[in-house]
Amino acid sequence: MKKKILILSGGISKERLISLDTGLQVAKELKKHSYKVKISEPDNYLVKNIIQFKPDIIFNALHGQFGEDGYIQTILEQFNIPYTHSGVIASSIAMDKEISKKIFIKNRINTPKFITYLFDKKNSDLIKEIEKKLKFPVVVKPINEGSSVNVFICSKKNISKILKSMESYKQVMIEEFIAGREIQVAIMGNKKLGVIELRPKRKFYDYQAKYNTNAKTQHIIPVDLPKNQLDQVMNMAFKAHKIIGCKGVTRSDFKYFKNKFYLLEIN
């Protein structure tokens, strides 16, 4: 009997379109392997779709808020049906860049220095704090978005304008800018799958570099690094995967600069 898989895609986050595409690609691959597949939005019909379709597994192809941050996982827990990727707590922690970075620091995983900004300071005071703790340029990003949505590299000259455009977030992270190479590591369960290097044509690996086919980002395997350094970055990713309590597949994003790896986040 064919196993039935319900794929969740779409949703309400700023990454909706990417999620829809992910759902279609996952469905295409699963059908090749004789699974019975249904795609569902996480909307008012979700419960009905689960009850009527009676899936053996739920494949979570949602991106961003509501899909990766523990909310949909909380809902899925009610059905006692296995679902892909991490559970409620790990998803919530990994999506929250501030909490996850504090865990990295506590566990001695190298990560860029940062401050959180609640839009509660004068620009002049904030700039003084940045110059004291981080130095310009800095990276400004939302605390809980994915796919590099609204991530900016800011100078002293343009940071006020950028922050003004992000006030709807209530709080953002301002992070030390690390130059260097873009390195990613995939972990699946207890297995270190490998390392890839990304060489974007754009200023950094932003939303357009990730999803615009015209951006022409290079994806390089194998990565030109000595084995001991490849082992080091895979061990860092594996450690982050474990301490946060992740399951299934994760991808950890690093910058490599002056013989040091800096963990940016785990997805």
Salt bridges, closest charged atoms under 4 A:
GLU15 OE1 - HIS63 ND1 3.87
GLU29 OE2 - LYS32 NZ 3.20
GLU41 OE2 - ARG16 NH2 2.80
GLU98 OE2 - LYS102 NZ 3.33
GLU129 OE1 - LYS121 NZ 3.45
GLU129 OE2 - LYS133 NZ 3.09
GLU131 OE2 - LYS156 NZ 2.98
GLU145 OE2 - LYS14 NZ 3.46
GLU167 OE2 - LYS164 NZ 3.74
GLU175 OE2 - LYS101 NZ 2.85
GLU175 OE1 - LYS141 NZ 3.05
GLU197 OE1 - ARG181 NH2 2.82
GLU197 OE2 - ARG199 NE 3.47
ASP206 OD1 - ARG202 NE 2.95
ASP231 OD2 - LYS227 NZ 2.73
ASP253 OD1 - ARG251 NE 2.86
